[in-house]
């Protein structure tokens, strides 16, 4: 059996590379939007997931693979979403917890207005 060798489609790779560059700029722009932290993380992770999908599909040649590969990829994507959800859940828990302010105890010199180096 002869294996046929296909020439790489350079135009397709350049287009994917351009999309990755644009998505990188979008990721950087997200931090300048001054969104709530949970929304910014969720949006940045969505863009990062899209970039990872492009890299996997085109540069790792997963596009056009068998159904088993896609099933495993879907399982990994589900696990990824779960792992991304852990910090968001923790952020929600930290925000819902109220911390009592503790008074700051100053030393004798600072309490009486003396200069402390």
Secondary structure, 3 states (H helix, E strand, C coil): CCCCCCCCCHHHHHHHHHHHHHHHHHHHHHHCCCCCHHHHHHHHHHHHHHHHHHHHHHHCCCCCCCHHHHHHHHHHHHHHHHHHHHHHHHHHHHHHCCCCCCCCCCCHHHHCCCCCC
